[in-house]
Every structure is written in C-alpha cells, then in structure tokens.
Amino acid sequence: MKGKKGASGKIGVYPGAFPDREDTEQIVLAHGAGGRKMHRLIRELFLKYFGNPVLNRLEDAAAVRLHSNQICFTTDSYVVQPLFFPGGDIGKLAVAGTVNDLAVCGAQPEFIALGFILREGVRMATVEKICKSISQTAKKAGVTIVTGDTKVIERDVRQGESEGVYINASGVGRRLGVELGVERIRPGDVILINGEVGSHEAAVALARGTYRLKADLKSDCAPLNRLIMAVLECGGVRVMRDPTRGGLATTLNEFAEMCGLGLIVDEQAVPVSRAVRGVAELLGLDPLYMANEGKVVIISARQQAEAILKVMRSFPEGRDARVIGEVAKVPAGVWLKTRLGSLRRLLMLEGEQLPRIC
C-alpha cells in the first residue's frame, strides 16, 4: 500500500471512487507497478476501508505512539483456499490471527501492517470484499491498520479460474504487566478452552466443494483479544496459545515438550460439535488435530479456573468454555483419557491434515 503524496500534498478517497465497479474488473500487473493504477488502487480502495491519519500519509514506515516501552510483535502469512468460507474469509482471518497471536502473549493489540500479494486477473470486487471484511474485523478488535504494501504477480494458467490473493499481516501490541510462560506450568494446574474445536478446518474443507458433503457449520474465525484481556484480570494464568494449524493436540504437545510434565485431556470434556465430528469421520480426520481460528487454550492454577470460566462464558466466543484436562508430574507428554478410562498418547502431528487452511 505504499505510495507518495500528490502535488497538493493531500491524500484521500476521490468522491464516487469506483461507483460502477463490475465483477469483471480485474487486477492487472500495472496495479503493482507504482504508477497511476497502483495509486488509484491505494487511494480509492485501500484508504476507503483502512484510512486513518497514520495510514493516510502513505509513508514508507508508520510513526506510531505506544503507551509502554514493552511491546510484542508478530507476523504471519495467510494463503487460505478458498478465499471465502462459511464464517470468514482471508481478510477476517488475517486480522483475527494477528490479534490473537498478540493477545495470547499478554499484549493488547494496537497496530497492524498488511502486505497484499495479488495475482493478475483477480477481480477488483473480490479485493474490495476482502478489504471490507478486514475493516470490520479490525474495528471489532480495536486495532488500526497503519501501513502496508501491495505486489501484483503474473497470472498462472495452472490456477484456472481461481483467484489469487495472499496476505501478510504483522502486528504490534502493548505488553501488559503479566508474566506468562510454559516454565510457569505446575502439576495440579488445569487446562481450559473457550469452546468447540475443529470448526475452522471443517468449514474450509467443505467450502472447497471437493468432497460433495454438506453440513451446517461455520469457521470459528474471530478476534479474541477482548476475551483474553478480561481473562488475564482473573489472575492465575500460566500460559495461553491459540491452537491453529495442528489443532489442540499439537498445541498441548508444544507445552509438554517445553515443561517436561504430563498433560492429561479428558476425551469426554473436549467440546466437538456433531457437524465437525461427522465431517472428521467421513474424511478420516481427528478433531483434536483440526485447525481453529477462534480458540484459546489456557493453562491456569486450579484455584482461578472457575473465575476464568465465568469470564469466558460472558463473551459470545466463550459461551461453551470448559475445563478439559489437568497437568500431572507423570507420565510426561500429552495423554487422552478415553471414555473407557484408559490413557492414549497424543503425539505431535507430523504434517498437516489439510493444506492451505489458514
């Protein structure tokens, strides 16, 4: 989204910009070449949805003020296919994912930078729809888009009719006065989650139309920073993580490897919707390894568990929050307590169950 000011020194959205845009209008290589087309794209579309006093300067870097010298910084790239799926799209995903990565580290998200990589031929209406979603999600999360960049790459005939949009999102947040870390986990602590697992991967899988399956489900894609900030006020939180690729089981394995303790998950306590379970069984997937984009796994002191549950349940994204397990000294690793009462080892996912889900 980088650009320069015109002779007047003023930058803004032209009145009536793109008033009669049709679905046939497409991105071309010139939209990333630095000329008039690129400047129109920036001013008349990106600033239309993301405009603010910082971004409107269109400088090579954003000068922003933070309330503390302690900050958290994150970056991630989003390549989900299809671009739009029940419950979300690549734009909502980019903002929510960035916000959640900051929040689980104990930081209040403040600013986001976006890098768009657009394939020649993508419809302008598609890009605008994504920008609108980004704007709405950023507003909900209370973050500001302050800088960015745009590149257009050549059309790939092997892509057929599919439209290519990829987004890199970087975020900066203000670090709060709370200590979090895997090293703080203790035997007797409990494991909590704010709701049902696996809906994002299931929704994306069905949206591709490859499997000719139908189910009434949506991705859980959502920014969780407000919920997480409220949870931190309860105290007792040892560590948090958003279980995206690799799902709940992979996230817990990351914890177990670093703390050397045992994490025992109660199979009957883990919330999985009937729709997700059905999709998983038909496709040969395990819901415990399926990706989420609106979930937070929390390990906390047992004494604060009820207070944390109460807070999470006060948010729409945490209505189905519950305790799903506990931390033990032995056996080390991640274990599933089955319905029969036996323990089954949950290993780290070797690869990924489905590609391009986030």
N, C-alpha and C positions, 0 to 999 in steps of 0.2 A: 504493500500500500504506500510505499514511499513516493514522494513527489515534491515538486517545488512550487512556490507561490508565483502567481502571475504578476504582470506589471503593476496592477493595482494594489498588490500586497494582501488582497482579500481572498479567502477561500471559503466556499460554501456550496450548497446544493443549488443548482440552477432551478428556477421555478419551472414546474412542469417537466422535470427531467424524466426521460423515458416515458412519456404519457401514454403512448400506444404500443408499448412493448409487446411483441408477439412471441409465442413459444418457439417460433422458427429462428429468432435472432440468436446468433451463436457467438461464442468466444473465438477469436482468431489470434494468430501469432502476434499481430500488431498490438493487441491488448496488453502484452507484456514487454513491449519494445521500448518503452519510455517516451513515446510520442503522444500525439493528441488523443488517440483512442485510449491509451492507458490512463491519461489524466482524466478523461471523461469517466472511465470505469471507477476510478478512485473517488472523484468528487460526486458523481451522480448516483453511485450505488453504495460504495463502502461508507462514505461520510453520511449518506442518507440514514443508515442504520446505526453506525457506530460513532457519529460525530460528537465531539466534546472539545472544550478549549485546548486540551493537550494534543489530541489527535489532529485537530484541525490545522495545526501548524505544519503538519506533514514534513517534519524534520527527520534526519537520519537516526536519531535516537530521542527518546522521550525523557524530559526532565520532570520528575515527579517527586513529591514530598512524602516521606514515610514518618510515622509517629514514633519510631524507635530505630535504633541502630541495629537491632536484631531482626533479620529478615529471613524468610525462606524463599527459595527459588526453585522452580520446576519447569521441565519442558517435556513434551510428548508429541508424537505424530499420529494422525488419525487417517485410516485408509479403509474404513468400513464399506462393505458392499452388501446390499445396495445402499445408496446414499440416504434413502428414506425408508423407515421401517416402523411398524406399529409402536407408538410410544416415543419416537425420537427420530433423529437424523444426524448426519455427520457434524452439523453445526452445534446442535444441542450437546452432542457427545463431547466435542472439543472443549466447550466451556465447562460442562459438568465434571469431566475428567480432570481438568486442570485445577478447578476449585477444590475438588475432593482430595487430590494429592497434597495440596497445601494444608487443608483443614486437618487431615489425619496426622500431620506432623505438628499440630498445635499452633498453626498460623491462621490468622484472619486474612483471607484472600483480598487483595486490593486492586491489582493491575494485571492485565493480560495483553500479550502481544500475539498477533496472528500472522502466520505465513501461509498464503494460498498458492497451491500449485494446481493450475487449471489446464486440462488437456484441450487442445484446439478442437472446436466443434461442440463443446458443452453449451447448452442453451443459456442465454442470459437470464431467462426466467428461473432456471434452476439455481443459479448462483444467488439471485435475489431472494429466493425462498430460503436458502441456507442462511443468508445474512440476516433475514428477519428472525429466524429461529435463534441465531447467535445473540441478537439484540435482546430478545425476550428472556433468554436464559441468563444473560449477564445482568439484566435488570433484576431478575428474581434473586440472583445470588449477591447482588450489591457490589459487583465488580465493574471496572471501567476498561474498555479496550483503548490502549494508549498508543500503540504503534504496530507496524506490520510490514508485510512485503508481499508482492504478487509476481509470480512467474507463470508463463504460458509455454507449454511444451507441445511438440508436434503431435498431430493426430496419429494414432496407431491403428492400422486397418485390422489388426488382430483383435482389437477391442470390440469390433462390430458396432452395434448401436449404443453400447453402454457409455455413460458419460463419466469422464474422469475429473474428480475433484478430490484433492488431498489437502489436509490442513495440519500445519504445525502450530501448536499453541504453547506459549511459555507464560508462566505466572509468577508474580511476586506477592508475598504476603507478610504481614506484620506478625512477628513471633510473639506469642503470649507468654506470660510468666508461669509456664507449666513445664514440668520435666516429664518427658515420655521416652521410652526406650525398651527394647527387648530385655536388656540387662536388669530391668526392674521387676520382671515377672517372678512370682514366688509360688511354691506349692500351696495349694488351697485356693488360689485365685480362680475366678470363673470366666468363662468365655460367653460373650453375648453377641447377638446380631440383630439388626433392626428390621428384618423381615425375610420374606421368601427368597430363596436362591434360584439362580439359573434362568430367570425370565429373559434377560437380555440376549443370551446366546440362542435360546429357543425362538425368540421373536425374529432375530436376524436370519436364522436358518429357514424359517417358514417364509419370510419375506422374499427370499431368493426364488421361490417357486419351483425349485428343483425336485422337491420330494412329493409334491402333489398332496400335501397334508394341510388340514385346516384346524385351527384351534383358536379359542377366544383368549388371547393373551397379548400383553404389551411389554416392551422393554421397561425395566425399572429406571432407565436413564434419568438422573436428577442431581442437581447440586445439593450437597448435604451440609454445607458449612454452618448454616444456622442451627441445625440439629446438633452438630458436633460441638459448636461453641457452647451451647446450653448444657450438653453432657459434661463438658470439662469443668463447669462450675460445681458439679456434684463432688468432685474430688475422687481419689481412689483409682483413676485410670492409669494403668501401667503402659499400655501401648495400643495403637489403633492402626488399621490398614484397610484400604478398600480392595476387596477381592475381585479384581477384574479378570484378566486372562489367567487361566488355570484355576479360577474359582476359589471356593472356601478351603478345599483340601490343600491346594498349593500354598495359599497364604499361611495356613497353620503350620505347614512344613517349614516355611521360611522362619517362622517364630521358633519352632522346636530346634532347628539346626543351630540357631544363634544362642539359645538359652540353655540347651542341654537337658531340658526337662521333658516330661511327658504331657501331651495334650490329649485328653480323652473326650471325644464327642459322642453325645447320646443320639443315636440314629433316630429315635422317635421324637426328639426335641427339635431337630433341624426342620424348619418350615419349607416345604416344597409343594407348590400348587399341583392340583390334579392335571392341569394342562401341561405344565412343564414335565411332570413325571411321565405323562403319556408320550410326549414328543421324545423325551430321552430314551424311553424303552423302544420306541419304533426305530430310532436312529442309532441305537446301541451306545448312547452316551450316559455318563454318570452325572447327575445334577450337582454332586459335591465338587465336580471339576468344571462346571459350566460357568461362563463369564457373567459377571454382574457389573452394572454401571450406576447403581444407586444403593449400594450396600456398604456398611462399615462393620468390620469385625473389631470387637473391643475385648481386651483382657483387663479385668479390674479386680480390685480387692473385693472379697466376698461381702464385706460389710456395706459397701456402697452399691451393690448390684440392684437392689430394689429401687433406690433413688434414681439410678441411671435408667432403669426400665420405665419408670414413671415419666421421666423427661422425654425419652424417645417416643413413647406412646402418645405424647401430646402433639406430635408432628405427624402430618399425613404420611410422610416417608417412613415412620417408625411405628405405625399402628400395630403391627404384628411382631414387635420386638420381643425377644425372649432369651433366657439363658440356655445355651446349647451344650455346655460342657464345663470341664474343670481342668486345672493344672495339677499334675502329680509329680512326685520326685522320680518315681519309676512306674512303668517302663518308659524309657526315653523314646521320643518320636511322637508321631500322631497316630491315634488309635480310634477306631469306631466301635462304640459299644452297641452291638447289634440288638435286634428285638429279642433274640434268644438269650441275651446276657453275656455272650462271648465277646472277645476283643479281636477286631480285624485291623491289620495295619493299613493305614492310608499313606501311600508313597507319593513322592513328588511326581507331578505329571511330566512325562518325558518330553512331549512336544506340545501340540495343541489339538484339541478335538475338531475344531472348525477354523479355517483360515479367515483372515480379514473380518473379524467380528468387532473390532474397535480401532 
